[in-house]
Amino acid sequence: MSFKFEKLIVWQKAVDLAADVHELTKAFPKDELFILSAQIKRAADSVSLNIAEGSTGQSNAEFNKFLSYALRSDIEVVGCLFLAKKRNLIQEDNFNKLYKQCEEILAMLNSLRKTLKT
């Protein structure tokens, strides 16, 4: 049996983002373990988790609310990426890759939210 959210490409991309962020933070110094490392991982995980939770067959308005949470978490990941870049914890190519993933997810979340309103 499959769940509705598993078919959503935006959810699949959010899971990929979380995996990529997890790999990235493995290289962060120990003094960031409970600071930026934990924050960016929670935010990245939250994107896919909110999409999944919101898709439970409730109303479109309820799903839209959870997609809004996912969108905000996606933007939080971007904020964390800028902090990591400023602290020299991330290389430019990794920053750009993850930033683009976040941009794509943001656009997909916005598109999905628009379809729920119509």
C-alpha positions, 0 to 999 in steps of 0.5 A: 500500500502506498501513501498519497504523498509518495507520488508527489514529486515535490515530496521526493525532491524534499527527501533528496534535499534532506539526504543531501543536507545530512551528508553536507553536515557530516563535514561541519565542525563539532562545535556546530553539531548542536547549532547550525548542523542540527538546525539545517537538518531539522529544517530540511527534514521538516519540508518532506515531513510537512508535505507527508503530514498534510496529505492525509486526506484532510481538506485542501485548506488543511493540506495548504496549511502544511504546504505553507509550513513546508515552504517556510522550512525550505526557506529556513534551509536557504537561510542556514545555507547562507550562514554556513557559507558565511562561516566557511563551512560550505563550498560554493558548488555545494551551496549552489547545488542545495540552493537550486534544490530549494528553489525548485522545491519552493516553486513546486510547493507554490504551484501545488498550493495554487492547484489546491485553491482552485 
